[in-house]
Amino acid sequence: KESGEPEVPLSPGMQMAVEKKKLTKIHPLWLAIPATCDFTASTLMFVALTMVPPSVYQMMRGIIVVITALLSVVFLKRKLYRHHWTSIVFIVLGVAEVGYVAIRRGTEGNTAGSVGMGICLLLVSQCFTGAQFIIEEILLGDYYLDPLVIVGTEGMWGLSYYLLALIPM
């Protein structure tokens, strides 16, 4: 810096990052990985939304808690306690009940196959979303990065993916 320029104060987060010796720059290509998971999950969720009622869609998305918890145990070596496992069981029971009722009602209207496929797509999409969360934690755990830069970079990757997907569609 030139001697006449005033020094720009660091944000509290950046000050803490400097103290903890966290990295503050990341190559944008690393952010393509979680953006790919987000792209895949969003696409599958949009397709699933055309097959299931919106209320079922919203309730089935609650399984993300279970998927993320299980992935964090496997990949991040986190420990879940009894109250965590209890809540996971209740979430699974609730989501299973909503899915069962949706498929059962779909049978009455002869759309059970469509509703069942929509629920399957939702479950797969939530696996990609859970993977995105875990991948971001693994990739970005040693960094302090500006949230707007991260969201913007991942958004640009997502936009690029959708523009590429638009060509064959």
N, C-alpha and C positions, 0 to 999 in steps of 0.2 A: 504494500500500500504506500501511497505517497504520504509524505509527512503532514500535509495540510488536510487530508481527508479524515473526517471523524470515523471512528470504528463503529460498525453496526453491532448493536447488542444482540446476543444470541437468545433464542427463545428458551424458556425453562426446559423444554424437552431436549433441545440441542445441548444445553449446558449439562444436563444429566448424562446425555450420550457421550459427551467429551470426557466427563468424569469417569464413566464406566468403560471408556475406550471402545465404544461401539462404532461400527462402520456406518458411514453416512451416504455412501454412493453404491449403487448396484447397476449391473449391466442390464439394459432393458430386455434382453433375450431371456433372462431368468424368469421374468414376469410372464412370458408367453406360456409357461407350464401351467400355472394356476388359471390363466385366462382360457386355456384349452379346456380345462375341466369345467369352467363356468360356461363356456360356449356349448359344450356337449350337454351339460345339465339343463341349461335354459332351453335349448332346442327340444330335448326330450320332454321337459315340463310343458312347453307350449303345445306340443303334439298331444300329450296326455290330457291337457285341459279341454281339447276338442272331443274327448271320449268320455269324460266323467263330468258329473255335475260340479259346479264351482265349490259348493260346500264340501263335497267329498275331497276334491282336489286340495282345498285348504287344510282340511283335517289330516289328510294323508301326509302332507309335508312335515307334520310333527315328528315323523320317524327320523328326521335329520339329527335330532338330539341323540338318539340311540346309536345311529351309525357313526357319528362323530366321536361319541364316548368310546365305542368299541375300537375305532381306528386309533384313538389316542392311547388306548391301553396297548395295542399291538405295536404301533410305530413310534410313539413318544415315550413309551414305558411309564405311563401314568398309572397311579393306583386309584381305583375306585373303592369307595367305602360302602357300607351297608345301605345308607340312605340313598346313595347314587344308584345302586343296583335295584333297590325298591322302586325308585322313580322310573328306572328303565323298564322294569316289568310292567308297571302301570301304563306307561306310554305304549308299549308293545300291545298290551291287551286292548287299550283304547283304539289304536290304529287298526288292529285286527278286527275289532267289532265294526268300526266304520267301513272297512273294506268288505267284510262279509255282508253287511246290510246292503251296501251299494251293489254288490254282485247279485245278491238275492233279489233286490228290486229290479235290477236289469233283466233278470230271468223272466219276470212278469211281462216286461215290455219287449222281450226278444232282443235285447241289446247287451246281454250278459257278456258275450265275447268281447264287445267293444269296451265295456266298462272294465272287465278283467284285464284286457290289454292295456288300458289306460292306467290302471292301478300298477301293473307291472312296470310300465314306463316310468311312472312316478317313483317307484322304489329304486329303479336303476338310476334315475336322475339324482335322487338323493344320495346315492353312493358316490356319484361324481362330485356333488357339492361337498360331502364330507371329506372326500379326498382333497378337494381344493383347500379346505380349511387346514388340513394337516400339512399339505405341501407348503402352504404359505407360512405356517408356523416353523417348519423345518428350514425353509429358504430364508425367511426374514428374521429368524430368532436372534441373530447376531447383529442386526442392523437397527439403526434408528433412521427412519425415512419419513419424509413429508407425506402425510396421508393423501393429500391432493395429487401429488406426483404419482404415487402408487396407483390410486384409483384411475387417474387419467391414462397412465401407461397401459394398465390392464384393459381399460376401456378401448384404447386404440387397437390393441391386439384383438379384442372381441369384434370391433367394427371391421377390422381387416378380414377376420374369419367369415363374418356374415357377408361381406362383399364378395369374397371368393365363393361362398356357398350359393350366392345369388346367381352366379354365372350358369351353373348347370340347371338351376331351378327355372 
